[in-house]
Amino acid sequence: MALRPSTILAIALAIALVVTQLVYPQVPDGWTMPMTAITVWLFLGASLAAAWSRSGPRYALALAGLAFAVGLASEIVGVHTGFPFSTYAYTDALQPQLAGVPTVIPLAWAMMAYPAWRVGELIGWSPLSRALIAAGALTAWDVALDPQMVGLGIWEWPNGGLYHGIPLVNFLGWFGVGVVLFGWWALVERGRPHRDEPVANALGPALYAWTWIGETVAHALFFEGVGVGLASFLAMGVFAVPALLRLRR
């Protein structure tokens, strides 16, 4: 079966993403922030192309746009009020910024929206269950993301917390924002047709699975240590494993 151009693009961007992330821990300190932004853009491109391949361009742009808007709004409210993530602040490491939030941050929400949603689609059995599972999958990613970004000096938690200096309410906040995002999307998305092609169906879950394995190994070998690696392995694995098994069936 010939692959669609959008599928080929998604695969090419995913390969570029993997190569970039493999190089990431080895770059000089001065390259860390530019490489962080490059990684986000590559992941976003791969995610958009994956969604486009299976469900068309409007679907891909609508989901990414909604995730960007919800992520940006929650981050702006969060840094200025402490709700819903608890008190935190971004440093000046990532530029440019909008209202105290680096513009690359809502792009990161957008990049992970489709992989997390596909996990929810594969495991869930109703619109509500898909939204809740997708929100959980998104939150599980933050178990790996937050300690890494604190270690890189991108954001900070002045009051500390139980999980590597991060308050546990942060993860409740992530889940709540995820429920808003994916609950909204579940209402908008219902009834839209999808192409039933094996490669197109697998792209979103593959991006999530790569993040699961990649974050686990990266933390264990390079970033915040085996403890965070194990925590991210367990948190994301709860969602990645059943999604991959369902995809295989």
FENHU-V668860 format. One line per field, one symbol per residue. ss: DSSP state (a for helix, b for strand, c for the rest). phi: phi as a letter, one per 20 degrees, with the letter a starting at -180 (. if undefined). psi: psi as a letter, one per 30 degrees, with the letter a starting at -180 (. if undefined). A space follows every 50 residues. Layout:
ss = ???
phi = ???
psi = ???
This chain:
ss = ccccaaaaaaaaaaaaaaaaaaaaccccaaaaaaaaaaaaaaaaaaaaaa aaaaacaaaaaaaaaaaaaaaaaaaaaaaaacccccccbbccccccbbcc bbaaaaaaaaaaaaaaaaaaaaacccaaaaaaaaaaaaaaaaaaaaaaaa acccbbccccccbccbccaaaaaaaaaaaaaaaaaaaaaccccccccaaa aaaaaaaaaaaaaaaaaaaaaccccaaaaaaaaaaaaaaaaaaaaaaac
phi = .fefgffffffffffffffffffgfeffgfeffgffffffffffffffff ffgecnffgffffffffffffffffffffecndddnfbbeeefdcfccln dgffffffgffeffgfffffffefcbgfffffffffffffgfgeffffff femebbdfemrfdlndfffgfffgfffffffeffffffegnffcfecgff feffgffffffgffffffffeceeofffgffffffffgeffffffffff
psi = kkkleeeeeeeeeeeeeeeeeefefflleffeeeeeeeeeeeeeeeeeee eeeegleeeeeeeeeeeeeeeeeeeeeeffffkgflklkkagekllljhg kkffefeeeeefeeeeeeeeeeelgleeeeeeeeeeeeeeefeeeeeeee efgelljffalfjhgkkffeeeeeeeeeeeefeeeeeefkfklkkikeee ffeeeeeeeeeeeeeeeeeeeecgleeeeeeeeeeeeeeeeeeeeeee.
